[in-house]
Amino acid sequence: MHPVAGVVWYALGRFYEALDGKVQDVGYFAHLGDVEGPLFNGPPGEAHAFFTFRAEPFTPQRLSNGDLTVSLDPVGRFTLYFNPEPCGDFSAPESFAVGQPIATLQRLSTVVGTAVGPLSSNLFSAVLCSSEDFHFRGRTWNLGRSLPRGITQLGTGSTAPLQPVPAGYRSVTAFVGSAMALGGEVRAP
C-alpha cells in the first residue's frame, strides 16, 4: 500500500465538450498504484495503454473572475479499466471505456477548474467506491490495496483546442493529472 500523499498515478487525457454542453474526460495511465509495468503494449501512448479511464458526462457551470475563467464541475464518478488488448484512440473517446472495469471513484465535492491564458488547473479528491481484482503480467492486482480510500489529484491542462474534433463534440483539450493516496476515513457524499 502507498503511504498517504504517496503518488499513486499519472494520468494523461482529454476533456471533450459535447454539442449539448456536457463534458467528459477520458485517458490513460503512465503509472498506476503498485501495478508493475510496463503499462504499455508497445511505445507509450493511448493506443498501447493497458489502463484507461472515462468519466460520466457532467455539465459544468462557468464563471469569470477578471482574466480567469472558472469552471465548477459537479460531483460525479469515473471508472478505470484494464484492457488486455489496448485500443485507446483520442478520436474515439468511447475506446477508453473498453475492457474490465477495475475501479470506480467519485469526486467528493464540486471541482473548481481555473484557466488563465494557455493553461488550466484543478485540484480534487475522489473516494474509491469499488475495486475489482484483475490479472496482469502473471499477478493478481486490486487497486483497493494501493488507493484504499481514494485519491487527491492535481491536474494541469492546455486551453488550446485540439484537432480533429470527433463528431458530436464542439471542443477537445488535453490535460495531465498527478494523484496522491487519500488519507483518513472518507465516505462518498
ChimeraX attribute file (.defattr): number of C-alpha atoms within 10 A of each C-alpha:
attribute: neighborCount
match mode: 1-to-1
recipient: residues
	/A:1	14
	/A:2	16
	/A:3	13
	/A:4	16
	/A:5	13
	/A:6	17
	/A:7	21
	/A:8	27
	/A:9	20
	/A:10	19
	/A:11	22
	/A:12	22
	/A:13	22
	/A:14	21
	/A:15	19
	/A:16	24
	/A:17	22
	/A:18	18
	/A:19	12
	/A:20	10
	/A:21	15
	/A:22	14
	/A:23	20
	/A:24	18
	/A:25	22
	/A:26	27
	/A:27	28
	/A:28	28
	/A:29	25
	/A:30	19
	/A:31	19
	/A:32	20
	/A:33	23
	/A:34	16
	/A:35	17
	/A:36	12
	/A:37	13
	/A:38	14
	/A:39	21
	/A:40	19
	/A:41	15
	/A:42	11
	/A:43	11
	/A:44	13
	/A:45	18
	/A:46	23
	/A:47	19
	/A:48	20
	/A:49	26
	/A:50	26
	/A:51	29
	/A:52	29
	/A:53	27
	/A:54	24
	/A:55	21
	/A:56	13
	/A:57	17
	/A:58	17
	/A:59	16
	/A:60	19
	/A:61	12
	/A:62	13
	/A:63	12
	/A:64	11
	/A:65	8
	/A:66	7
	/A:67	9
	/A:68	14
	/A:69	15
	/A:70	20
	/A:71	19
	/A:72	15
	/A:73	18
	/A:74	16
	/A:75	15
	/A:76	17
	/A:77	19
	/A:78	19
	/A:79	21
	/A:80	25
	/A:81	21
	/A:82	22
	/A:83	20
	/A:84	17
	/A:85	13
	/A:86	21
	/A:87	19
	/A:88	26
	/A:89	15
	/A:90	20
	/A:91	13
	/A:92	12
	/A:93	18
	/A:94	13
	/A:95	20
	/A:96	31
	/A:97	22
	/A:98	20
	/A:99	18
	/A:100	15
	/A:101	20
	/A:102	22
	/A:103	20
	/A:104	21
	/A:105	22
	/A:106	22
	/A:107	22
	/A:108	20
	/A:109	15
	/A:110	15
	/A:111	18
	/A:112	17
	/A:113	21
	/A:114	21
	/A:115	19
	/A:116	14
	/A:117	11
	/A:118	9
	/A:119	13
	/A:120	20
	/A:121	19
	/A:122	17
	/A:123	16
	/A:124	17
	/A:125	21
	/A:126	26
	/A:127	24
	/A:128	23
	/A:129	18
	/A:130	16
	/A:131	20
	/A:132	13
	/A:133	15
	/A:134	15
	/A:135	11
	/A:136	16
	/A:137	11
	/A:138	6
	/A:139	10
	/A:140	10
	/A:141	20
	/A:142	18
	/A:143	23
	/A:144	19
	/A:145	13
	/A:146	21
	/A:147	28
	/A:148	19
	/A:149	20
	/A:150	29
	/A:151	27
	/A:152	22
	/A:153	23
	/A:154	16
	/A:155	19
	/A:156	20
	/A:157	22
	/A:158	19
	/A:159	17
	/A:160	14
	/A:161	13
	/A:162	12
	/A:163	10
	/A:164	10
	/A:165	17
	/A:166	15
	/A:167	10
	/A:168	11
	/A:169	15
	/A:170	14
	/A:171	19
	/A:172	24
	/A:173	18
	/A:174	20
	/A:175	20
	/A:176	19
	/A:177	19
	/A:178	19
	/A:179	26
	/A:180	22
	/A:181	25
	/A:182	25
	/A:183	16
	/A:184	8
	/A:185	7
	/A:186	13
	/A:187	13
	/A:188	13
	/A:189	9
